[in-house]
Amino acid sequence: SLRFITLSNTFNLLVVTMQISLVPLAFLLAACFLITVAYSCTAFILFGEQVQSYSSLLRAVGSTMLMLVDAYDDYGMLQAVNPTAAFFFYWSYAFFILFFTLNMVIGIIT
């Protein structure tokens, strides 16, 4: 059944590109995971006692991952605890993940 997939030259090019990029993409995922865990630990230390979604390290990781998909609703609570730290925490995380990931993907694919 897989022999029919090889009929398209464009699809073959995509498959070969993904095979070549597999190891660098794995390193990219590992680096993004480490950044997320580091930011989760930071949020746990900064906001863990006052904000329920950061009260445990597992909840902090979940809340930090929710920031990636823009399903995060607790920014107001973070601002109530410490407005300056909330601003720098949220926007630096968004900046690092967005630009780091985009630069790495562009670098890997090209």
RODO-18166 format. One record per atom (N, C-alpha, C, O): x, y, z; atom name. Coordinates in steps of 0.001 Angstrom, whole numbers, plus 500000, padded with zeros to 6 digits. Example, Ala and Ser with C-alpha at 12.3 -4.5 7.8 and 13.67 -1.06 7.14 Angstrom:
BEGIN
<rec x="513190" y="494310" z="507800" a="N"/>
<rec x="512300" y="495500" z="507800" a="CA"/>
<rec x="513200" y="496700" z="507800" a="C"/>
<rec x="514236" y="496681" z="508465" a="O"/>
<rec x="512850" y="497750" z="507080" a="N"/>
<rec x="513670" y="498940" z="507140" a="CA"/>
<rec x="512900" y="500030" z="507870" a="C"/>
<rec x="513409" y="501138" z="508039" a="O"/>
# end
This chain:
BEGIN
<rec x="500817" y="498798" z="500000" a="N"/>
<rec x="500000" y="500000" z="500000" a="CA"/>
<rec x="500859" y="501264" z="500000" a="C"/>
<rec x="500422" y="502296" z="499492" a="O"/>
<rec x="502055" y="501208" z="500550" a="N"/>
<rec x="502924" y="502383" z="500569" a="CA"/>
<rec x="503578" y="502645" z="499215" a="C"/>
<rec x="504079" y="503747" z="498987" a="O"/>
<rec x="503589" y="501668" z="498315" a="N"/>
<rec x="504220" y="501884" z="497016" a="CA"/>
<rec x="503452" y="502899" z="496172" a="C"/>
<rec x="504028" y="503517" z="495277" a="O"/>
<rec x="502150" y="503077" z="496449" a="N"/>
<rec x="501360" y="504053" z="495705" a="CA"/>
<rec x="501686" y="505484" z="496129" a="C"/>
<rec x="501487" y="506425" z="495361" a="O"/>
<rec x="502180" y="505642" z="497338" a="N"/>
<rec x="502548" y="506971" z="497816" a="CA"/>
<rec x="503763" y="507494" z="497065" a="C"/>
<rec x="503901" y="508705" z="496894" a="O"/>
<rec x="504634" y="506624" z="496620" a="N"/>
<rec x="505852" y="507036" z="495937" a="CA"/>
<rec x="505606" y="507502" z="494510" a="C"/>
<rec x="506560" y="507878" z="493828" a="O"/>
<rec x="504390" y="507493" z="494041" a="N"/>
<rec x="504098" y="507902" z="492671" a="CA"/>
<rec x="504250" y="509404" z="492466" a="C"/>
<rec x="504592" y="509838" z="491366" a="O"/>
<rec x="504011" y="510181" z="493467" a="N"/>
<rec x="504061" y="511628" z="493317" a="CA"/>
<rec x="505464" y="512147" z="493651" a="C"/>
<rec x="505968" y="511915" z="494750" a="O"/>
<rec x="506081" y="512839" z="492717" a="N"/>
<rec x="507416" y="513389" z="492942" a="CA"/>
<rec x="507413" y="514467" z="494019" a="C"/>
<rec x="508355" y="514568" z="494804" a="O"/>
<rec x="506363" y="515263" z="494057" a="N"/>
<rec x="506264" y="516315" z="495070" a="CA"/>
<rec x="506158" y="515708" z="496463" a="C"/>
<rec x="506796" y="516190" z="497399" a="O"/>
<rec x="505370" y="514670" z="496606" a="N"/>
<rec x="505236" y="514003" z="497898" a="CA"/>
<rec x="506544" y="513323" z="498289" a="C"/>
<rec x="506912" y="513323" z="499464" a="O"/>
<rec x="507248" y="512745" z="497321" a="N"/>
<rec x="508553" y="512134" z="497602" a="CA"/>
<rec x="509534" y="513172" z="498131" a="C"/>
<rec x="510294" y="512894" z="499058" a="O"/>
<rec x="509520" y="514348" z="497553" a="N"/>
<rec x="510400" y="515418" z="498023" a="CA"/>
<rec x="510073" y="515793" z="499459" a="C"/>
<rec x="510974" y="516019" z="500267" a="O"/>
<rec x="508789" y="515859" z="499777" a="N"/>
<rec x="508363" y="516165" z="501141" a="CA"/>
<rec x="508796" y="515071" z="502116" a="C"/>
<rec x="509258" y="515372" z="503217" a="O"/>
<rec x="508653" y="513823" z="501728" a="N"/>
<rec x="509040" y="512705" z="502587" a="CA"/>
<rec x="510538" y="512715" z="502837" a="C"/>
<rec x="510973" y="512521" z="503972" a="O"/>
<rec x="511326" y="512936" z="501812" a="N"/>
<rec x="512786" y="512975" z="501964" a="CA"/>
<rec x="513199" y="514146" z="502853" a="C"/>
<rec x="514082" y="513998" z="503698" a="O"/>
<rec x="512582" y="515283" z="502676" a="N"/>
<rec x="512886" y="516452" z="503501" a="CA"/>
<rec x="512565" y="516179" z="504969" a="C"/>
<rec x="513341" y="516537" z="505855" a="O"/>
<rec x="511431" y="515551" z="505222" a="N"/>
<rec x="511061" y="515237" z="506612" a="CA"/>
<rec x="511991" y="514186" z="507215" a="C"/>
<rec x="512294" y="514248" z="508407" a="O"/>
<rec x="512448" y="513225" z="506415" a="N"/>
<rec x="513382" y="512230" z="506915" a="CA"/>
<rec x="514716" y="512869" z="507284" a="C"/>
<rec x="515317" y="512508" z="508295" a="O"/>
<rec x="515174" y="513802" z="506483" a="N"/>
<rec x="516426" y="514492" z="506771" a="CA"/>
<rec x="516282" y="515379" z="508003" a="C"/>
<rec x="517220" y="515514" z="508789" a="O"/>
<rec x="515117" y="515977" z="508169" a="N"/>
<rec x="514882" y="516930" z="509256" a="CA"/>
<rec x="514425" y="516284" z="510548" a="C"/>
<rec x="514204" y="516994" z="511529" a="O"/>
<rec x="514275" y="514987" z="510592" a="N"/>
<rec x="513697" y="514328" z="511762" a="CA"/>
<rec x="514525" y="514531" z="513030" a="C"/>
<rec x="513970" y="514871" z="514075" a="O"/>
<rec x="515819" y="514331" z="512959" a="N"/>
<rec x="516667" y="514496" z="514153" a="CA"/>
<rec x="516719" y="515954" z="514609" a="C"/>
<rec x="516546" y="516207" z="515801" a="O"/>
<rec x="516948" y="516926" z="513723" a="N"/>
<rec x="516909" y="518318" z="514194" a="CA"/>
<rec x="515554" y="518729" z="514750" a="C"/>
<rec x="515494" y="519517" z="515694" a="O"/>
<rec x="514463" y="518214" z="514188" a="N"/>
<rec x="513143" y="518525" z="514725" a="CA"/>
<rec x="512948" y="517925" z="516112" a="C"/>
<rec x="512271" y="518516" z="516953" a="O"/>
<rec x="513534" y="516759" z="516356" a="N"/>
<rec x="513464" y="516156" z="517692" a="CA"/>
<rec x="514212" y="517026" z="518702" a="C"/>
<rec x="513746" y="517213" z="519826" a="O"/>
<rec x="515362" y="517555" z="518307" a="N"/>
<rec x="516094" y="518460" z="519187" a="CA"/>
<rec x="515312" y="519753" z="519420" a="C"/>
<rec x="515348" y="520311" z="520517" a="O"/>
<rec x="514618" y="520223" z="518408" a="N"/>
<rec x="513782" y="521410" z="518558" a="CA"/>
<rec x="512666" y="521163" z="519565" a="C"/>
<rec x="512412" y="522007" z="520425" a="O"/>
<rec x="512006" y="520029" z="519472" a="N"/>
<rec x="510955" y="519697" z="520427" a="CA"/>
<rec x="511505" y="519580" z="521843" a="C"/>
<rec x="510869" y="520023" z="522799" a="O"/>
<rec x="512683" y="518984" z="521975" a="N"/>
<rec x="513303" y="518866" z="523299" a="CA"/>
<rec x="513649" y="520240" z="523863" a="C"/>
<rec x="513449" y="520487" z="525052" a="O"/>
<rec x="514164" y="521132" z="523025" a="N"/>
<rec x="514498" y="522476" z="523489" a="CA"/>
<rec x="513242" y="523243" z="523879" a="C"/>
<rec x="513240" y="523940" z="524894" a="O"/>
<rec x="512189" y="523132" z="523103" a="N"/>
<rec x="510925" y="523800" z="523454" a="CA"/>
<rec x="510355" y="523245" z="524746" a="C"/>
<rec x="509806" y="523993" z="525556" a="O"/>
<rec x="510480" y="521941" z="524946" a="N"/>
<rec x="510013" y="521335" z="526183" a="CA"/>
<rec x="510815" y="521852" z="527373" a="C"/>
<rec x="510247" y="522142" z="528427" a="O"/>
<rec x="512132" y="521969" z="527210" a="N"/>
<rec x="512961" y="522490" z="528299" a="CA"/>
<rec x="512624" y="523945" z="528622" a="C"/>
<rec x="512599" y="524330" z="529790" a="O"/>
<rec x="512368" y="524743" z="527605" a="N"/>
<rec x="511965" y="526136" z="527835" a="CA"/>
<rec x="510635" y="526174" z="528576" a="C"/>
<rec x="510459" y="526965" z="529503" a="O"/>
<rec x="509704" y="525324" z="528170" a="N"/>
<rec x="508395" y="525281" z="528826" a="CA"/>
<rec x="508523" y="524844" z="530284" a="C"/>
<rec x="507876" y="525423" z="531157" a="O"/>
<rec x="509339" y="523841" z="530558" a="N"/>
<rec x="509528" y="523384" z="531935" a="CA"/>
<rec x="510218" y="524462" z="532767" a="C"/>
<rec x="509867" y="524663" z="533930" a="O"/>
<rec x="511196" y="525158" z="532185" a="N"/>
<rec x="511869" y="526228" z="532918" a="CA"/>
<rec x="510898" y="527358" z="533262" a="C"/>
<rec x="510909" y="527869" z="534382" a="O"/>
<rec x="510067" y="527742" z="532308" a="N"/>
<rec x="509072" y="528782" z="532581" a="CA"/>
<rec x="508012" y="528297" z="533566" a="C"/>
<rec x="507501" y="529083" z="534363" a="O"/>
<rec x="507682" y="527018" z="533518" a="N"/>
<rec x="506720" y="526470" z="534473" a="CA"/>
<rec x="507278" y="526503" z="535891" a="C"/>
<rec x="506564" y="526838" z="536837" a="O"/>
<rec x="508543" y="526158" z="536035" a="N"/>
<rec x="509182" y="526233" z="537363" a="CA"/>
<rec x="509229" y="527675" z="537863" a="C"/>
<rec x="509009" y="527936" z="539045" a="O"/>
<rec x="509515" y="528597" z="536967" a="N"/>
<rec x="509529" y="530011" z="537334" a="CA"/>
<rec x="508152" y="530473" z="537784" a="C"/>
<rec x="508026" y="531170" z="538791" a="O"/>
<rec x="507127" y="530089" z="537047" a="N"/>
<rec x="505760" y="530474" z="537416" a="CA"/>
<rec x="505341" y="529819" z="538724" a="C"/>
<rec x="504652" y="530434" z="539537" a="O"/>
<rec x="505752" y="528588" z="538925" a="N"/>
<rec x="505447" y="527895" z="540175" a="CA"/>
<rec x="506066" y="528629" z="541363" a="C"/>
<rec x="505439" y="528755" z="542415" a="O"/>
<rec x="507283" y="529107" z="541195" a="N"/>
<rec x="507956" y="529842" z="542274" a="CA"/>
<rec x="507333" y="531224" z="542469" a="C"/>
<rec x="507105" y="531652" z="543601" a="O"/>
<rec x="507058" y="531921" z="541365" a="N"/>
<rec x="506533" y="533289" z="541462" a="CA"/>
<rec x="505072" y="533348" z="541903" a="C"/>
<rec x="504711" y="534168" z="542747" a="O"/>
<rec x="504232" y="532483" z="541336" a="N"/>
<rec x="502791" y="532621" z="541508" a="CA"/>
<rec x="502125" y="531422" z="542187" a="C"/>
<rec x="500908" y="531432" z="542377" a="O"/>
<rec x="502884" y="530401" z="542555" a="N"/>
<rec x="502312" y="529152" z="543040" a="CA"/>
<rec x="501462" y="529256" z="544291" a="C"/>
<rec x="500482" y="528525" z="544435" a="O"/>
<rec x="501823" y="530153" z="545196" a="N"/>
<rec x="501069" y="530257" z="546448" a="CA"/>
<rec x="499748" y="531009" z="546274" a="C"/>
<rec x="498802" y="530772" z="547025" a="O"/>
<rec x="499674" y="531902" z="545307" a="N"/>
<rec x="498488" y="532739" z="545158" a="CA"/>
<rec x="497554" y="532314" z="544031" a="C"/>
<rec x="496353" y="532573" z="544113" a="O"/>
<rec x="498054" y="531678" z="542995" a="N"/>
<rec x="497241" y="531343" z="541822" a="CA"/>
<rec x="497070" y="529825" z="541761" a="C"/>
<rec x="498050" y="529080" z="541774" a="O"/>
<rec x="495844" y="529386" z="541696" a="N"/>
<rec x="495514" y="527950" z="541738" a="CA"/>
<rec x="496134" y="527183" z="540571" a="C"/>
<rec x="496585" y="526052" z="540752" a="O"/>
<rec x="496163" y="527771" z="539390" a="N"/>
<rec x="496674" y="527045" z="538227" a="CA"/>
<rec x="498186" y="526850" z="538259" a="C"/>
<rec x="498728" y="526136" z="537416" a="O"/>
<rec x="498870" y="527462" z="539201" a="N"/>
<rec x="500312" y="527265" z="539382" a="CA"/>
<rec x="500632" y="526696" z="540754" a="C"/>
<rec x="501766" y="526815" z="541219" a="O"/>
<rec x="499659" y="526081" z="541410" a="N"/>
<rec x="499861" y="525591" z="542770" a="CA"/>
<rec x="500712" y="524324" z="542831" a="C"/>
<rec x="501278" y="524021" z="543881" a="O"/>
<rec x="500814" y="523588" z="541746" a="N"/>
<rec x="501720" y="522436" z="541680" a="CA"/>
<rec x="502521" y="522536" z="540384" a="C"/>
<rec x="502153" y="523261" z="539459" a="O"/>
<rec x="503598" y="521805" z="540341" a="N"/>
<rec x="504444" y="521874" z="539143" a="CA"/>
<rec x="503726" y="521301" z="537926" a="C"/>
<rec x="503902" y="521798" z="536814" a="O"/>
<rec x="502924" y="520266" z="538124" a="N"/>
<rec x="502176" y="519685" z="537015" a="CA"/>
<rec x="501126" y="520658" z="536479" a="C"/>
<rec x="500950" y="520772" z="535266" a="O"/>
<rec x="500434" y="521353" z="537369" a="N"/>
<rec x="499475" y="522362" z="536933" a="CA"/>
<rec x="500184" y="523529" z="536248" a="C"/>
<rec x="499662" y="524103" z="535293" a="O"/>
<rec x="501354" y="523870" z="536730" a="N"/>
<rec x="502118" y="524962" z="536118" a="CA"/>
<rec x="502521" y="524606" z="534690" a="C"/>
<rec x="502455" y="525448" z="533795" a="O"/>
<rec x="502934" y="523366" z="534479" a="N"/>
<rec x="503288" y="522929" z="533123" a="CA"/>
<rec x="502056" y="522985" z="532223" a="C"/>
<rec x="502142" y="523440" z="531082" a="O"/>
<rec x="500910" y="522525" z="532730" a="N"/>
<rec x="499683" y="522567" z="531946" a="CA"/>
<rec x="499257" y="523978" z="531603" a="C"/>
<rec x="498856" y="524255" z="530473" a="O"/>
<rec x="499342" y="524874" z="532581" a="N"/>
<rec x="498963" y="526268" z="532330" a="CA"/>
<rec x="499923" y="526948" z="531376" a="C"/>
<rec x="499510" y="527754" z="530543" a="O"/>
<rec x="501194" y="526628" z="531491" a="N"/>
<rec x="502180" y="527214" z="530583" a="CA"/>
<rec x="501974" y="526703" z="529163" a="C"/>
<rec x="502132" y="527461" z="528206" a="O"/>
<rec x="501626" y="525442" z="529016" a="N"/>
<rec x="501346" y="524912" z="527682" a="CA"/>
<rec x="500074" y="525523" z="527099" a="C"/>
<rec x="499966" y="525681" z="525883" a="O"/>
<rec x="499114" y="525867" z="527949" a="N"/>
<rec x="497904" y="526525" z="527459" a="CA"/>
<rec x="498210" y="527895" z="526860" a="C"/>
<rec x="497490" y="528373" z="525984" a="O"/>
<rec x="499278" y="528517" z="527336" a="N"/>
<rec x="499680" y="529804" z="526750" a="CA"/>
<rec x="500056" y="529646" z="525283" a="C"/>
<rec x="499865" y="530566" z="524487" a="O"/>
<rec x="500589" y="528488" z="524926" a="N"/>
<rec x="501014" y="528258" z="523540" a="CA"/>
<rec x="499847" y="528278" z="522569" a="C"/>
<rec x="499996" y="528716" z="521428" a="O"/>
<rec x="498697" y="527812" z="523003" a="N"/>
<rec x="497546" y="527729" z="522110" a="CA"/>
<rec x="496548" y="528839" z="522373" a="C"/>
<rec x="495424" y="528800" z="521871" a="O"/>
<rec x="496947" y="529820" z="523148" a="N"/>
<rec x="496138" y="531004" z="523441" a="CA"/>
<rec x="494809" y="530651" z="524116" a="C"/>
<rec x="493788" y="531298" z="523885" a="O"/>
<rec x="494845" y="529615" z="524951" a="N"/>
<rec x="493657" y="529225" z="525710" a="CA"/>
<rec x="493868" y="529546" z="527190" a="C"/>
<rec x="493328" y="528872" z="528067" a="O"/>
<rec x="494645" y="530567" z="527447" a="N"/>
<rec x="495052" y="530898" z="528808" a="CA"/>
<rec x="494167" y="532015" z="529333" a="C"/>
<rec x="494083" y="533087" z="528734" a="O"/>
<rec x="493502" y="531756" z="530462" a="N"/>
<rec x="492550" y="532722" z="531022" a="CA"/>
<rec x="492977" y="533304" z="532357" a="C"/>
<rec x="492241" y="534107" z="532931" a="O"/>
<rec x="494147" y="532927" z="532875" a="N"/>
<rec x="494547" y="533339" z="534218" a="CA"/>
<rec x="495497" y="534533" z="534246" a="C"/>
<rec x="496104" y="534813" z="535280" a="O"/>
<rec x="495632" y="535229" z="533143" a="N"/>
<rec x="496561" y="536366" z="533136" a="CA"/>
<rec x="496121" y="537445" z="534123" a="C"/>
<rec x="496963" y="538090" z="534748" a="O"/>
<rec x="494833" y="537645" z="534267" a="N"/>
<rec x="494328" y="538626" z="535231" a="CA"/>
<rec x="494713" y="538272" z="536654" a="C"/>
<rec x="495018" y="539155" z="537455" a="O"/>
<rec x="494699" y="536972" z="536977" a="N"/>
<rec x="495117" y="536543" z="538312" a="CA"/>
<rec x="496615" y="536769" z="538524" a="C"/>
<rec x="497052" y="537173" z="539602" a="O"/>
<rec x="497381" y="536503" z="537481" a="N"/>
<rec x="498828" y="536744" z="537591" a="CA"/>
<rec x="499107" y="538231" z="537786" a="C"/>
<rec x="499979" y="538613" z="538566" a="O"/>
<rec x="498361" y="539061" z="537070" a="N"/>
<rec x="498527" y="540504" z="537203" a="CA"/>
<rec x="498132" y="540997" z="538581" a="C"/>
<rec x="498741" y="541933" z="539099" a="O"/>
<rec x="497129" y="540387" z="539181" a="N"/>
<rec x="496706" y="540780" z="540520" a="CA"/>
<rec x="497775" y="540458" z="541553" a="C"/>
<rec x="497926" y="541187" z="542534" a="O"/>
<rec x="498515" y="539378" z="541346" a="N"/>
<rec x="499568" y="538985" z="542288" a="CA"/>
<rec x="500789" y="539876" z="542129" a="C"/>
<rec x="501287" y="540437" z="543105" a="O"/>
<rec x="501271" y="540006" z="540899" a="N"/>
<rec x="502473" y="540803" z="540634" a="CA"/>
<rec x="502417" y="541270" z="539179" a="C"/>
<rec x="502780" y="540515" z="538278" a="O"/>
<rec x="501969" y="542506" z="538939" a="N"/>
<rec x="501778" y="542954" z="537554" a="CA"/>
<rec x="503054" y="542964" z="536713" a="C"/>
<rec x="503028" y="542590" z="535540" a="O"/>
<rec x="504149" y="543381" z="537297" a="N"/>
<rec x="505406" y="543454" z="536539" a="CA"/>
<rec x="505902" y="542059" z="536176" a="C"/>
<rec x="506270" y="541805" z="535029" a="O"/>
<rec x="505911" y="541172" z="537138" a="N"/>
<rec x="506375" y="539806" z="536877" a="CA"/>
<rec x="505447" y="539097" z="535893" a="C"/>
<rec x="505910" y="538339" z="535041" a="O"/>
<rec x="504143" y="539338" z="536005" a="N"/>
<rec x="503192" y="538711" z="535085" a="CA"/>
<rec x="503434" y="539175" z="533655" a="C"/>
<rec x="503411" y="538372" z="532722" a="O"/>
<rec x="503665" y="540468" z="533486" a="N"/>
<rec x="503916" y="541009" z="532147" a="CA"/>
<rec x="505167" y="540393" z="531536" a="C"/>
<rec x="505134" y="539898" z="530409" a="O"/>
<rec x="506276" y="540424" z="532284" a="N"/>
<rec x="507529" y="539888" z="531745" a="CA"/>
<rec x="507470" y="538379" z="531568" a="C"/>
<rec x="508034" y="537848" z="530611" a="O"/>
<rec x="506797" y="537681" z="532474" a="N"/>
<rec x="506680" y="536231" z="532351" a="CA"/>
<rec x="505908" y="535852" z="531086" a="C"/>
<rec x="506375" y="535041" z="530286" a="O"/>
<rec x="504743" y="536435" z="530915" a="N"/>
<rec x="503881" y="536069" z="529787" a="CA"/>
<rec x="504512" y="536441" z="528450" a="C"/>
<rec x="504595" y="535609" z="527547" a="O"/>
<rec x="504952" y="537675" z="528322" a="N"/>
<rec x="505448" y="538125" z="527028" a="CA"/>
<rec x="506824" y="537581" z="526693" a="C"/>
<rec x="507115" y="537365" z="525517" a="O"/>
<rec x="507678" y="537352" z="527672" a="N"/>
<rec x="508974" y="536753" z="527359" a="CA"/>
<rec x="508793" y="535295" z="526943" a="C"/>
<rec x="509494" y="534817" z="526051" a="O"/>
<rec x="507865" y="534586" z="527575" a="N"/>
<rec x="507593" y="533203" z="527171" a="CA"/>
<rec x="507046" y="533164" z="525746" a="C"/>
<rec x="507502" y="532366" z="524927" a="O"/>
<rec x="506082" y="534010" z="525454" a="N"/>
<rec x="505519" y="534052" z="524103" a="CA"/>
<rec x="506594" y="534410" z="523077" a="C"/>
<rec x="506648" y="533811" z="522003" a="O"/>
<rec x="507436" y="535370" z="523394" a="N"/>
<rec x="508511" y="535783" z="522485" a="CA"/>
<rec x="509495" y="534649" z="522250" a="C"/>
<rec x="509806" y="534325" z="521104" a="O"/>
<rec x="509991" y="534040" z="523332" a="N"/>
<rec x="510988" y="532977" z="523176" a="CA"/>
<rec x="510440" y="531791" z="522406" a="C"/>
<rec x="511093" y="531287" z="521493" a="O"/>
<rec x="509269" y="531349" z="522758" a="N"/>
<rec x="508724" y="530172" z="522081" a="CA"/>
<rec x="508437" y="530490" z="520615" a="C"/>
<rec x="508792" y="529705" z="519735" a="O"/>
<rec x="507810" y="531608" z="520345" a="N"/>
<rec x="507453" y="531942" z="518974" a="CA"/>
<rec x="508688" y="532124" z="518097" a="C"/>
<rec x="508818" y="531459" z="517069" a="O"/>
<rec x="509584" y="533002" z="518486" a="N"/>
<rec x="510721" y="533304" z="517627" a="CA"/>
<rec x="511764" y="532198" z="517626" a="C"/>
<rec x="512378" y="531928" z="516594" a="O"/>
<rec x="511971" y="531563" z="518758" a="N"/>
<rec x="512909" y="530445" z="518799" a="CA"/>
<rec x="512421" y="529315" z="517902" a="C"/>
<rec x="513186" y="528766" z="517109" a="O"/>
<rec x="511162" y="528976" z="518030" a="N"/>
<rec x="510613" y="527889" z="517239" a="CA"/>
<rec x="510605" y="528231" z="515750" a="C"/>
<rec x="510995" y="527410" z="514921" a="O"/>
<rec x="510168" y="529428" z="515416" a="N"/>
<rec x="510152" y="529805" z="514000" a="CA"/>
<rec x="511550" y="529819" z="513396" a="C"/>
<rec x="511747" y="529323" z="512286" a="O"/>
<rec x="512515" y="530375" z="514105" a="N"/>
<rec x="513886" y="530396" z="513595" a="CA"/>
<rec x="514450" y="528999" z="513440" a="C"/>
<rec x="515125" y="528710" z="512452" a="O"/>
<rec x="514185" y="528132" z="514400" a="N"/>
<rec x="514708" y="526783" z="514309" a="CA"/>
<rec x="514048" y="526004" z="513174" a="C"/>
<rec x="514731" y="525284" z="512446" a="O"/>
<rec x="512741" y="526137" z="513015" a="N"/>
<rec x="512061" y="525411" z="511938" a="CA"/>
<rec x="512554" y="525906" z="510574" a="C"/>
<rec x="512812" y="525105" z="509676" a="O"/>
<rec x="512680" y="527201" z="510428" a="N"/>
<rec x="513195" y="527741" z="509162" a="CA"/>
<rec x="514616" y="527268" z="508910" a="C"/>
<rec x="514972" y="526911" z="507787" a="O"/>
<rec x="515425" y="527267" z="509960" a="N"/>
<rec x="516808" y="526781" z="509816" a="CA"/>
<rec x="516890" y="525306" z="509494" a="C"/>
<rec x="517753" y="524893" z="508719" a="O"/>
<rec x="516017" y="524505" z="510067" a="N"/>
<rec x="516040" y="523068" z="509822" a="CA"/>
<rec x="515548" y="522745" z="508421" a="C"/>
<rec x="516155" y="521939" z="507716" a="O"/>
<rec x="514461" y="523365" z="508019" a="N"/>
<rec x="513871" y="523058" z="506717" a="CA"/>
<rec x="514757" y="523542" z="505573" a="C"/>
<rec x="514876" y="522865" z="504551" a="O"/>
<rec x="515377" y="524708" z="505739" a="N"/>
<rec x="516220" y="525212" z="504650" a="CA"/>
<rec x="517594" y="524692" z="504824" a="C"/>
<rec x="518474" y="524991" z="504016" a="O"/>
# end
